[in-house]
Amino acid sequence: ADSQAFIGINYGQVADNLPPPSSTAKLLQSTSIQKVRLYGSDPAIIKALANTGIGIVIGTANGDIPGLASDPNFAKSWINTNVLPFYPASNIILITVGNEVMTSNDQNLMNKLLPAMQNVQNTLNDESLGGKIKVSTIHSMGVLKQSEPPSSGSFDPSYGDLMKGLLEFNSANGSPFAINPYPYYAYRSDTTPETLAFCLFQPNAGRMDGNTKIKYMNMFDAQVDAVYSALNSMGFKNVEIVVAETGWPYKGDDNKVGPSIDNAKAYNGNLIAHLRSLVGTPLMPGESVDTYLFAFYDEDLIKPGPGSERSSGLFKTGVTMVYDVGLSTSSQVRTKFMCISLVFRVFNSQVFYS
């Protein structure tokens, strides 16, 4: 559990009560979180994370995509402003061009997404940063036409050549396919106790994939493997999958089922334990995909929308935990000490009674 580079967190800023970036940087260093995803490229945050070693994902706005696509100088200016003044002291590892563009129904943005990514990549290459900072985009699970059973996962054919072009870009540049799987929404569409247990990594009967005869014991693995199957079906199984967002709200509107402190703690805590086990997924065993939890803080200015979207933070803006899922390094040390003490006591008792 000492090296947990696969645990990241989303750091949104649509709020009016956030602590200063310096406080957040100190808080991060007291946890096992080793990567942070920003939705934009706030220079104060990027600077605050300098010399911490924490990997930083920065993003361009969807509105920047047309300019990035049509004008290489726009891409150069963006890199000159948002990357070069901070790198390498600030460990920028990935630039995400747009967020959930392919499911936006904006054909203009969809058509310009790949050219925008190419111009950002070309600018990085010109600065000799092409192999150090990756370029990708973020997808919702809506890009899949089918996800159940996991082995039949496939992309919506309506995206056709556009998706193929994006995947060719990922493959050629060694950049990840970033996806937002949310078992929470799967539960919202089927609110049975069995489905809740399946989504929360709790004891359940499991779900059999009739094609592979693999029994899935949690929704997260099933969703990630569906993405793997979709990549494989298009000949891109070697493209790395990154979970850019996943989480569970601890509070919601009165008519919403699922949000609660207990459920959020169960999902995030069990997910973290699952990642730390390094068991992987049935189709990708033996390693954990990089996973960015949603979210660092609540974002009270996300309006309109359900209350659950404003209540997913793991930390309060007073930089204390909303609930403990074992991310604090001090709690990990305490857990290790308790385990060592227990082993020592058991060993002593065996010696005493033998």
Order of alpha helices (4+ residues) and beta strands (2+ residues): beta-alpha-beta-alpha-beta-alpha-alpha-beta-alpha-beta-beta-beta-alpha-beta-alpha-alpha-beta-beta-alpha-beta-alpha-beta-beta-beta-alpha
